[in-house]
Amino acid sequence: MAGSHDPPSRRCLICGYIIDHLSAPRCPECGRAFDPNDPATFNVDQPEAMPRAGHFAALLAVTALLVVPVPWSFALDMRIARPMSLAMYAGAATFVSVLAAARLLRRLPAAAGPAVVVPAALMLAVAALDRGLMASAAAAGIGLLTAGILAAAVRK
């Protein structure tokens, strides 16, 4: 039975399979060899570094707030009434949100989140400012600020 004082699990560097208590020093999932005495050949779980449910809930709440109103208000400000354009903006926001969630769950490198979110928000802000739409530019700025705050909270 697992107790609160169990040592962290060792995991395969390639596939993440738990490699504790194996009879041979080879991952049964992907076949990668490891040395049980060399920490450079495997990963060690760090429970305190795992994302907490509160961080994930905050990300989902902000994502919902950004995915639904921001593309719609941007499209309405720019007089985009075609459903395909609205779907494109909503799809782009959803894509960015999925990348942010994947980063939170450590499925993407750290640079992937800002590399997608920042240019997307800046493009929306520049397009809005070019048309004199301060509300849409402010929405893009708020999105950038919120993404920065969430990124800082997740790193703690």
MOSULKA-V915392 format. One record per backbone hydrogen bond with DSSP energy under -0.5 kcal/mol. CO is the residue of the C=O (numbers start at 1). NH is the residue of the N-H. Records with the same first field share a line. If there is no record, write none. Layout:
CO=NH  NH
This chain:
3=6
9=45
10=19  20
11=43
12=16
17=12
19=22
24=26
25=34
27=31
32=27
34=36
35=38
37=39
38=41
39=42
43=11
46=49  50
47=50
52=56
53=57
54=58
55=59
56=60
57=61
58=62
59=63
60=64
61=65
62=66
63=67
64=68
65=69  70
66=70  71
68=72
69=73
70=74
71=75
72=76
73=77
74=78
75=80
76=79
79=81
82=86
83=87
84=88
85=89
86=90
87=91
88=92
89=93
90=94
91=95
92=96
93=97
94=98
95=99
96=100
97=101
98=102
99=103
100=104
101=105
102=107  108
103=106
109=112  113
110=113  114
111=115
112=116
113=116  117
114=118  119
116=120
117=121
118=122
119=123
120=124
121=125
122=126
123=127
124=128
125=129
126=130
127=131
128=133
129=132
132=134
133=137
134=138
135=139
136=140
137=141
138=142
139=143
140=144
141=145
142=146
143=147
144=148
145=149
146=150
147=151
148=152
149=153
150=154
151=155
152=156
